[in-house]
């Protein structure tokens, strides 16, 4: 068998229909993955931006630039979701309100309480003792009442 016959046999092997179908299957899979990336980019940009045109822009970038567009989006996208930003801002406002009002919170359940409470009205955690002579609230570790000077 000479080289020419060998090359013809190899070429005949790769001309079988299975190779064509395998090639088409790989191309189809790459197209489906590419379109899935376009859809994922649109959804992710929609969750991260308040502007309605930004998700369409990034989806178009991924559609046109393919995987390079996806890499660009992953590098340049906002670092957090809108819902996370809103939740963080609300938590900051809540903490500022507690600090500004000098309102205490229960160490057990985190509910707002007043300074003169002896127990938490929400979870019944003991917060302070009452003085045995004047009845004013005392911290749990105080040995003497600062109001009436009585020993506890």
PEFEN-V312230 format. One record per run of one state. SS is the DSSP state (helix for helix, strand for strand, loop for the rest). FROM is the first residue (numbers start at 1). LEN is the number of residues. If there is no record, write none. Layout:
BEGIN
SS FROM LEN
SS FROM LEN
END
This chain:
BEGIN
loop 1 2
helix 3 12
loop 15 2
helix 17 32
loop 49 3
helix 52 14
loop 66 1
helix 67 10
loop 77 5
helix 82 19
loop 101 3
strand 104 2
loop 106 6
strand 112 2
loop 114 5
strand 119 1
loop 120 6
strand 126 1
loop 127 1
strand 128 3
loop 131 6
strand 137 3
loop 140 4
strand 144 1
loop 145 6
strand 151 1
loop 152 1
END
